[in-house]
Amino acid sequence: MDWLSIVESGGILITAYLLFLLIKEFKKSIKESKKGKVSGKCNLD
């Protein structure tokens, strides 16, 4: 293997890992926003 292919495969791994982290944070923020909406409804009642 030459350096270019090693760097490219590493870049793919890094990109996949970053996407995984982004999706995890995105799901967490969706859960928190749903909690906020629910508590907001409770406060209105």
C-alpha positions in Angstrom: 0.0 0.0 0.0 1.2 3.5 -0.8 0.8 6.5 1.6 -2.1 8.0 -0.5 -4.3 4.9 -0.1 -3.5 4.7 3.7 -4.4 8.4 4.1 -7.6 7.9 2.1 -8.7 4.9 4.1 -7.9 6.8 7.3 -9.9 9.8 6.1 -12.9 7.5 5.4 -12.7 6.2 9.0 -12.4 9.7 10.5 -15.3 10.9 8.4 -17.5 7.9 9.4 -16.6 8.5 13.1 -17.4 12.2 12.8 -20.8 11.4 11.2 -21.5 8.9 14.0 -20.8 11.6 16.6 -22.9 14.1 14.8 -25.9 11.7 14.6 -25.5 10.9 18.3 -25.5 14.6 19.3 -28.5 15.2 16.9 -30.5 12.4 18.5 -29.7 13.7 22.0 -30.8 17.2 21.0 -34.1 15.8 19.6 -34.8 14.0 22.8 -34.1 17.1 24.8 -36.3 19.3 22.6 -39.1 16.7 23.0 -38.7 16.9 26.8 -38.8 20.6 26.6 -42.0 20.6 24.6 -43.6 18.1 27.0 -42.6 20.1 30.1 -43.9 23.3 28.3 -47.3 21.7 27.8 -47.4 20.7 31.5 -46.6 24.3 32.5 -49.5 25.6 30.4 -51.9 23.2 32.1 
